[in-house]
């Protein structure tokens, strides 16, 4: 597996870039909301990762054979064709969300998508606030931070896709526009009605209200009582306020030698999955 070394920008210094990125990602989600058939699990607006262009990308739009994407390293909206090539794009530096949605309507229509009479349906998720949501222009002053976040996302998709492939019953790895985490859900046991009885969530968050920096998580469900959580022998800690997850923060990951970041992460994830299985087994 490839691994992009992390730590060029300290994890705690990625907040503003992450908040701008989260706002811009809602434009990509809006393409899914506007053009795709709604899904029961609300998966139609979520994102995959296009490694060759370093972008979060939505699903293929009917009639257009393109995906709307957001290149993370320089905050640019893209149209990506089925060959992975970039067609139209809009650099968001100095632009507003109004400009972004205007571009989305024009670019998708030019690509062959049929825009509904109501126009673009904007994403309505409640996400962290940023001045760009109130009309302020996007800024690329944090270019180094955006490049660092691109490395976090690239690593997250690659590592979690490999891990999910080893776990029977795991979903595809996607980034969700509301929480903005990259994750998969592995079903361990289902109820007679087909619902989940036990599962383990795997993911990477670029930061949120719980941790203002990227962090990796492994979440057993139903949440075990804190007294039933095993010791994590490979780093990290248990988070039990509001949700229960084994957590490895970005600061913890980059604290050691850079040549062992990948090995330390894999040890944490494998150990946290084993600990979660043990806790769920009672």
N, C-alpha and C positions, 0 to 999 in steps of 0.2 A: 504494500500500500504506500502511496505517496503521503507525505506529511509536510505541511507548511509551518515552519517554526513560528511560534507565537511569542509576544512580549516586546516587539519593537515599540509599541505604544502600551503603557501600563493599562491593565483592564479597567481600572477606575476612571481613566481619562477618555473612555469611549462613549460616555453618556449622551452628549449632544449629537454626535454623529449617528448614534443608534436611534435617537428620537427623530431626527430628520429622515433617516432611512425608513423608519416605521410609518411615518406620514406618507412618504413617497410610495411605499408598498401598497397603500390603499388604492392607488390608481390602478395597479396591476390587478388587485382583487376586484376592482370595479369592472374590469373587462370580463371576468368570470361571472359576476353578478348580472351583467347586462346581456351577454351573448349565450351563456350556457344554461342548460336545463338544471333547475335546482335539485340538489341531492338531499336525501333524508339526513345525512350526517354533516351537511353543510360543507362538503369537500370541494364543491365546484369552484370556489374562488381561491383555493389554496395554491401553494407554489412548489415546484421542484427546483432543481439546480442545474444550470447549463454550465458545466465546468469550462469548456473552451472559451466562453465569453465572460465567465465569472459573474453570472446573473441569476437572480431569482426569477423563475419563469412560470407563468400560469399555464393552463391547459390549452390545447389547440382550439382555435375558434372555428366554428362551423362556417363553411363557405369561403374561408380565407387561407386555411392551412398555415397559419402563423400563430405564434404565441407572443403575448405581451410580456416583457421582462423588465427587470431593474438591475442594471449593472452596479454592483455594490461599490467598487473601488473609486468610482468618480461620480456616482449618483446620476445615472443617465437612464432614461426610459428607452426601451428598445422594442422593435419587432424582430422576432427570430423565426426564420423559416424552417421547414422540415429538415433541411440539411444542416441546421445549426448556424447558418450565416445571418449576420445582422443586416436588416434592410434599413428602414427609417429609424431615426433615433432623436431624442431630445435631451441635451445636457441641461440639468435642472439648476445649475448654478445661476443665480440671478433671476430665476423664474419662480412663479407662484403656483399653488395648486390649481388655480383657475387656468393658467397657461397649460398645466399638465393635462387637465381634463379636456381642454380644447384640442390639444395634440392627439389625445387618445381617440376622440371621436373622428378626427380627420384621418389619422393614420390607419385605423382599423377599417374605415369605410373605403379608403383607397386600396386597401389590401383585399377587398372583396367581401368583408363581413357586412351583414345587413343590419344597420342600426335601427332599433325600434323607434317608433314615432315619439315615444317619451324621452328619447335620447339616452345618454349614459346614466345608468343607475349607480349613484355613488355608494361606496361602501359605508355602512352605518355602524360599524363596530365601535364600541367605546374603547379608545386606546389612550395611552399617556399623552398629555397635552404638550404642545410645542407651539412657538410663535408662528410657524408656517401654517398651522391650522387656522390662524386668524388673519391670514393674508400676507404675512411676511415672506420675502423671497428665500429660497434655499441658498445655502452657502457651502462652498467647497473649501472654506478655510481650514476645515478639519480633514484635509485630504489624506494625511498619514493615518488618521483614525479610521477613515473609511476603508483604506487599503488593509488595515489590520482586521477590521470586521469582515472583509472579504475572505481573509485567511481563516477566520473562525467559522464562517459559514461553509467554506469549501471542506475544511476538516470535518465539520459536523456531519455533513451529508455523506461523506465517504466512510467515516468510522461507523456511523449509525446504520448505514445501508449494509455494511459487512456484518455488523452484529445482528441486525434483524434477520439476515439471511440464515443465521445459525439458530434462530429461535422459531420453531414450528408455530404457525398461527399468527405470525407477526404481520402487521399491515405494512403498506409502502411507507417510506420515509418522506414526509412532506413538511413544509413550513406553513404555519397557520397565521392568517393575517391579523387576528385579534391579539393572541398572546405573543405572536412573532417568534415562537420557538420552533425548532426543527425536531421532529419526533416521530416515533412509531409506537404502536400499541400491540403487545403480544398477548394473545388470549391463552390462558392456562386451563380454564374450565368454563363451560357454558351451561346456562340453565335450560330446562326443557323447552322454554319458549324461544330459545336462541339468544337470549341476552347474556351478557358477560357475568359470570359468577366470580371469577378471579382473573386478574390480568397484571401485567407489568408494563409500565410506561417507560420509554427510553427517550432521552432527549438532550438537546442543547438549547439553552436560552441565551440570547445576546445580552440579557439583563432585563430587570423588571422592578416592580415595587418591592419585592422581597430582597433582591440582591442587585445593586447598581453596577454590576459587571457581569460578563458572561459566566455561565456555570453549566455544568453537566449534571443530569439528574437521572435517577432510576427510582420509579415510584410503584411500590406494591399496592394492589387494590383488591378487596376492601382494605382500608388503612388498618394495619395492626396497631394494637395498643403500644405505646412507647416502651413498656416493660417487656414486650415480646420482640423487640428489634435487636438482632444480633450485633455484636461488635463488628465494625468495618475494619478489616485487617489491612486493606490496601489504600488507605488514605480516605479523605473526605469525612463527612459527618452526617448524622441524621437530622433532617429538618422536620419539626412536628407542629409548627404553628400555622394553622390554616390548611396545610396539606402535609403529607408525609412522603418524604423522598430522601434517598441517599444523595448528597450534594458534594460535588467537587468544584470549588470556585476557580475562576481563571487565575486569581492570585496564587492559589495553592498549586495549580498545575505548573505555572511558570517559575515557581520558587526554586526548583531544583535545576540541575544541569540541563541545558537545552537539548543535548543529544539524547536525552531519555524521556522527553515529553510524551511521545507516542506510547512508549512502553508503560509509563506511569499511568497514563489515561486508560489503556487497555486493562491494566491490572485493577484499577478502580472499578471500571464497568463490569468486568467479569466477576469481581468479588461482590459488587453491589447486587448483581443479578442473582448470584448464589445466595446471598443473605436475604434477599426479598423472597425467593422461593422457600427458604427455610422458615421465614416468618409466616408466610401464607399457609404453610403445611401445618402450622400449629405446634 
